[in-house]
Structures are given as C-alpha cells and as structure tokens.
Amino acid sequence: MDLTATSYQKGNSVLNTLKGYVDSLSSFSSKTWGGTAVTQGESYTSKALELAVQSGKGSEAQWGQINQAIQYALDKDINVTIRFIK
C-alpha cells in the first residue's frame, strides 16, 4: 500500500480500503483455478492478509487506520501481517 498516494491522504481511505480487502477475504470460501479447487476447511484452515508498506512512510492518522483495520480483521478471524519494503 502506497501511503504517499494522494488517494490515501484524506478521510478514512486507508481504513476503507483495508476493510474492503478484509471483507473480500471473509466472504471467500472456495474457488477453482486451473482445475484445482481451493476450499475452506480442506485446502486451507485460516485466512491472512499481507500488507506491504514502505519503511518510514505513513502519517500517525494512517497508522491509526491500519491498526483499526487489523482489529477489524481479527474480529473476523483474519490475521494481518505487515511487510516493510524499500
């Protein structure tokens, strides 16, 4: 997530984007890709969101929204991992 992007500078745009990702993961249960079925409880037993963020970027407000999104994900039994990138 490019926290320096104009689209993430106002309002709750970071939170709303991350909640959208969490909601998509939460509603996912199965899908077939290239003839291979991926089914909850058989192919996987947990859900996770990996968020890549540039090291040293983001305002206090943006990090507050990220923390809110992490709690939102945890409430839906989805783990969040933050990866710091260059």
C-alpha positions, -999 to +999 in steps of 0.1 A: +000+000+000+015+033-011+007+055+019+021+085+000-005+082-027-029+111-030-059+088-026-048+078+009-042+113+023-078+122+033-105+108+054-106+071+062-094+060+028-067+037+043-092+021+066-119+018+040-095+001+015-082-024+041-118-032+053-127-039+017-098-064+015-108-080+048-144-083+037-134-100+005-113-125+024-140-130+050-166-139+023-142-162+004-149-199+009-140-217-023-128-212-059-114-234-087-084-222-105-070-241-135-088-272-124-076-271-088-103-265-062-094-244-031-120-250-004-122-237+032-116-265+057-099-287+031-073-267+013-069-241+040-079-236+076-071-199+082-071-166+063-045-139+063-039-105+047-003-094+040+001-057+037+033-043+022+042-007+033+073+013+026+095+017+056+092+050+073+061+061+054+026+069+066+012+095+090+001+089+125-035+090+113-028+065+086-012+041+111-042+046+133-064+034+104-041+005+098-044-005+135-082-002+133-082-024+102-061-050+120-086-051+148-114-054+123-097-083+106-090-101+139-127-097+147-134-117+115-107-143+124-083-130+097-046-125+106-028-094+093+010-093+086+027-061+077+058-063+055+080-033+054+096-028+020+120-003+005 
